[in-house]
Amino acid sequence: MEFPKSEVSWEEFLRWLVGRSLSGADPVVSDNHAGLVKAIRSQLPGSSWRLVRHT
């Protein structure tokens, strides 16, 4: 699945995951892409977010 990394596209992707029964994702770990972080907060209410640590 390939899509642009905008907030809107991340929201669509997260809605698709929730529609496929995603639940209990806490914490959500990702990079610090502003659109992704906003989409996580809007589409996965109650989930916390953490920055992934690259080693």
C-alpha positions as CSV (number, residue, x, y, z in Angstrom):
1,M,0.0,0.0,0.0
2,E,1.5,3.3,-1.1
3,F,0.2,6.7,-0.2
4,P,1.4,10.2,0.4
5,K,2.4,11.0,4.0
6,S,-0.1,13.8,4.7
7,E,-2.3,14.0,7.8
8,V,-5.3,13.2,5.7
9,S,-3.7,10.1,4.2
10,W,-2.6,8.9,7.7
11,E,-6.2,9.5,9.0
12,E,-7.6,7.4,6.1
13,F,-5.1,4.6,6.8
14,L,-5.8,4.6,10.5
15,R,-9.6,4.6,9.8
16,W,-9.0,1.6,7.6
17,L,-7.1,-0.2,10.4
18,V,-9.9,0.6,12.9
19,G,-12.4,-0.7,10.4
20,R,-10.4,-4.0,10.3
21,S,-10.9,-4.3,14.1
22,L,-7.7,-2.5,15.3
23,S,-8.2,-1.9,19.0
24,G,-6.1,-1.5,22.1
25,A,-3.1,0.1,20.3
26,D,-1.5,1.7,23.3
27,P,1.1,3.1,23.1
28,V,1.4,3.9,19.4
29,V,5.1,4.1,18.5
30,S,6.2,6.0,15.3
31,D,8.5,8.6,14.0
32,N,7.8,12.3,14.6
33,H,6.0,13.0,11.3
34,A,3.6,15.8,12.3
35,G,0.7,14.5,10.1
36,L,1.0,11.0,11.5
37,V,1.1,12.2,15.1
38,K,-2.0,14.4,14.6
39,A,-3.8,11.5,12.8
40,I,-3.0,9.1,15.7
41,R,-4.5,11.6,18.2
42,S,-7.7,12.1,16.1
43,Q,-8.3,8.5,15.0
44,L,-7.1,6.6,18.0
45,P,-8.5,8.6,21.0
46,G,-7.2,7.4,24.3
47,S,-4.0,6.0,22.8
48,S,-0.7,7.4,23.9
49,W,2.0,8.2,21.4
50,R,5.8,7.5,21.8
51,L,8.7,8.4,19.6
52,V,10.5,5.4,18.1
53,R,14.1,5.1,19.1
54,H,16.5,4.2,16.3
55,T,19.7,2.4,17.4
